[in-house]
Amino acid sequence: MAKIQTVGDLKKFLNDLPDHLPLIYSHDDEGNEFQKVIYSADIRYIEKTDKYRSLEIVDPKTEEEKANCEKCVLIN
């Protein structure tokens, strides 16, 4: 399976799939528990980091603050 890390990767992956498939996410990084996505997706900002757990959602007010953030798609 292809590594999906960006919205562009996800678009390519989903291109040929039917629209009715449910969205499921892994509850933990080891894939021990899975849950359905229940909330609407949202565009948010996180602090730029190499971490993949415990990401900090932030609300940058200025362009300078935004430069220290990454825009992302947030589910659940």
N, C-alpha and C positions, 0 to 999 in steps of 0.2 A: 504494500500500500504506500502511496506517495505521502511524503511528509507535508502536512498542511499547517502553515504558520501564518499566513496572511489571508486577507479577504480575497485577493486575486487567486491564490491557491485553492481556496474554498469554492470560488465560482467555477474554476476549471473542473474540479472534482464533482460538483453538483450538476454540471451541464446536461448530462444524459439521464439523470434520475427523475422519477416521477415526482410531481409536486406534493403528493399526499403523505410522503414519508414523515414520521415524527422525528423531532430533534431530541437526541439523548446526549447527556454529557457524563463524563466520569467524575464521580464525587471526590475521588482522591487521585494522587499521582501514580498509584500502583494499579488502578483499575479494579479495585475490590468491590466497588459499589457504583451503580449507574442510576441516573434519575432523568425524567423527562424535563425538558425546558418548559417552564410554566409562565414566565413573565415575558413581556415584549422586550426585544433587544433594544439597546440604547447605545448612543455614541457618547463615550466618556473619555477622560484623560487619566493616565497613570504617570507616576514619576518614572523617568527613564531609569532602567535598572537591568541587570543581567539575571535577576532573580526570576523564578517562575512561580513561586508561592508567596502568599501574603503580600500581594501587590497593593500599593497605596493609591486609591482613587482620589484625585485632586480636582479642584475647580479653579484653574488659572484665570486670572483677571486681565493680565496684560500679555502682549506679544512676547515680552521677555520671559514671563513665567511659562508660557506655552512652549517656548524653545527648550525648556528643561523637562518637557513632558512628551508622552507618546499618545496619540489619538488611537482609540481602540473600539471594538464592538464588544459590548458587555451583555452576556446572557446570564439569566438567573442571578 
